Amino acid sequence: MKTPPVEIKTVLVTGCSSGIGLATARLLRDRGWKVAPTARKPADLDMLRAEGFDPVALDITDSASIADAANEVLARFDGQLGAIVNNAGFGLTSAIEDAPRAMFRDIFEVNVFGLQELTNRFIPLFRKQGYGRIVNVSSVLGELSLPFAGVYSASKFAVEAISDALRRELFDSGVSVSVVQPGPIETKFSENLAHRTDLYPSNPGSPFLSFYREAIETRKTGKAARTGERFMKPPEAVAEKIFQCLESARPPVRARITLPAHFGAFARRFVSAALIDAVMVSKLRKKLGEPSCPPDLHENEPCCSRGEKE
């Protein structure tokens, strides 16, 4: 695999309003890359300008905006681009049974459809150059699905599948495709997730209403107890790994940042589904305020039945 020629050390980074995207734009600029960071909101574009960037307006859910952004980037970099980092995305909290069609549609528009439509704008150029780097920011939840994160997980499973297929299709092109799985990172993801979830009508008959109320309000304050918090890393750690994906002579297929990300991937491959289910259900019962009991008693003990308990 080729290393990036100096003349095309140019990169488009999406979702740079905060967190991983902003940290990546800063680090790559400091390491000698010419960076085109994107954001959707005017206030975020102004923030990027104040940081010394020349940002690109992009609404990843709008095909016309994607076309305009791609054209602007190519004009800015004289028709060349070395890499694209697909970081834009968001999460939602919902049980699958409570998730309306609009919730699935909206998260896939951003996390999947927009990501690949933008990438496809540059693949012909990468093939012509004989070089290009594509980095998709995914999640360990793209390999291991958690309760109340199933909609988000579904979108990230799709990113993982698309990345694998694309990498194999580009086998002789000089173009690499890497997936980054951050794990718990110190960003506004949790707070943003809570506000996004609030945009959708709740199911008044849901058995999880009280859980949603407490979980969402706690996330909005930024005080939510986050899984793997003691293993949490700053967004700069993800940016460093993205930089390695862009500059390594042999870019990794998957790059995992935190210990929970490594453990989740290990569990998905080597731990039985039954054991994973038992552990997750036990944790879920605690969240919902129900007593826990051994998995081998699930068929016989009243404490394990929501209906009998109530």
SULVENFEN-V515069 format. One record per backbone hydrogen bond with DSSP energy under -0.5 kcal/mol. NH is the residue of the N-H (numbers start at 1). CO is the residue of the C=O. E is the energy in kcal/mol with one decimal. If there is no record, write none. Layout:
nh:co:e
NH:CO:E
NH:CO:E
This chain:
nh:co:e
8:5:-1.6
9:6:-1.5
10:8:-1.9
11:34:-2.4
12:83:-1.9
13:11:-0.5
13:36:-1.9
14:85:-2.4
16:38:-2.7
21:15:-0.5
21:18:-0.7
22:18:-1.3
23:19:-2.4
24:20:-2.5
25:21:-2.4
26:22:-2.3
27:23:-2.4
28:24:-2.7
29:25:-1.9
30:26:-2.3
31:27:-1.5
32:29:-1.5
33:28:-2.7
34:9:-2.4
35:33:-0.7
36:11:-2.8
37:35:-0.6
38:13:-2.2
39:56:-1.4
45:41:-2.1
46:42:-2.3
47:43:-1.9
48:44:-2.1
49:45:-2.0
50:46:-2.3
51:47:-1.1
52:49:-1.7
53:48:-2.4
55:53:-0.6
56:37:-2.7
58:39:-2.3
60:58:-0.7
62:59:-2.2
63:61:-0.5
66:62:-2.2
67:63:-2.4
68:64:-2.4
69:65:-2.6
70:66:-2.5
71:67:-2.3
72:68:-2.4
73:69:-2.4
74:70:-2.2
75:71:-2.2
76:72:-2.2
77:73:-2.0
78:75:-1.0
79:74:-3.9
80:77:-1.4
82:10:-1.3
83:10:-1.5
84:133:-2.2
85:12:-3.3
86:84:-0.6
86:135:-3.0
87:85:-1.2
94:92:-0.6
94:148:-1.9
98:95:-1.4
99:95:-0.6
99:96:-1.2
100:98:-0.6
103:100:-0.8
104:100:-1.5
105:101:-2.8
106:102:-2.8
107:103:-2.0
108:104:-2.1
109:105:-2.1
110:106:-1.4
111:107:-2.8
112:108:-1.7
113:108:-2.9
114:109:-2.5
115:110:-0.6
116:112:-2.4
117:113:-2.3
118:114:-2.4
119:115:-2.1
120:116:-2.7
121:117:-0.8
121:118:-0.9
122:118:-0.5
122:119:-1.9
123:119:-1.1
124:120:-0.6
126:122:-2.6
127:123:-2.7
128:124:-2.1
129:125:-2.7
130:126:-1.7
131:126:-1.5
132:174:-1.1
133:82:-1.7
134:176:-2.1
135:84:-2.5
136:178:-2.8
137:86:-2.6
137:135:-0.6
138:136:-0.8
138:180:-3.0
142:139:-2.1
143:140:-2.0
144:140:-1.8
149:146:-1.8
150:94:-0.5
153:149:-3.1
154:150:-2.4
155:151:-1.6
156:152:-2.0
157:153:-3.0
158:154:-1.7
159:155:-1.7
160:156:-2.3
161:157:-2.3
162:158:-2.8
163:159:-2.5
164:160:-2.1
165:161:-2.4
166:162:-2.8
167:163:-2.5
168:164:-1.8
169:165:-2.2
170:166:-1.8
171:168:-1.2
173:170:-1.9
175:170:-0.6
176:132:-2.3
178:134:-3.0
179:253:-2.2
180:136:-2.4
181:255:-2.9
182:180:-0.6
186:233:-2.3
187:185:-1.7
192:188:-2.9
193:189:-2.5
194:190:-1.8
195:191:-2.0
196:192:-2.4
197:193:-2.5
198:194:-1.5
199:196:-1.6
200:197:-1.7
204:202:-0.8
206:203:-2.2
209:206:-1.0
212:208:-2.7
213:209:-2.5
214:210:-2.1
215:211:-3.0
216:212:-3.1
217:213:-1.8
218:214:-2.1
219:215:-2.0
220:216:-2.1
221:217:-1.1
222:219:-1.4
223:218:-1.4
226:224:-0.9
229:226:-1.5
231:228:-1.9
232:229:-1.7
233:184:-1.6
235:186:-0.5
237:234:-1.7
238:234:-0.7
239:235:-2.2
240:236:-2.2
241:237:-1.4
242:238:-2.5
243:239:-2.4
244:240:-1.8
245:241:-1.9
246:242:-1.7
247:243:-1.9
248:244:-2.5
251:248:-0.6
255:179:-2.9
257:181:-1.8
258:182:-1.1
262:258:-1.9
263:259:-3.0
264:260:-2.8
265:261:-1.8
266:262:-2.1
267:263:-3.0
268:264:-2.2
269:265:-1.1
270:266:-2.7
271:267:-2.0
276:272:-2.3
277:273:-2.8
278:274:-2.2
279:275:-2.4
280:276:-2.5
281:277:-3.0
282:278:-2.0
283:279:-2.1
284:280:-2.4
285:281:-2.4
286:282:-1.5
287:283:-2.1
288:284:-2.2
289:286:-0.9
290:285:-3.5
297:294:-2.0
298:295:-1.3
300:297:-1.5
301:297:-2.5
304:301:-1.8
305:302:-2.0
306:304:-0.6
309:305:-2.7
310:306:-2.2
